[in-house]
């Protein structure tokens, strides 16, 4: 398969489409597939970190931005005002 040829052919066909619903479906499919590729590109360590964070959220181990900033101000009073 000549991928460059296939891309050109696809673009030529795409440019001829007049139905907005078809354009929207193609656009959504492309976004979904690109999103899958991005997810697949995460390392195992990154995926585990995300899972761990999601588990912390479910179990209530969270802090608001203000709580974090208060702790930072206590710990580093000269750096954070």
Secondary structure as UniProt FT lines:
FT   HELIX           3..16
FT   HELIX           20..40
FT   HELIX           44..58
FT   TURN            59..60
FT   HELIX           65..75
FT   TURN            76..79
//
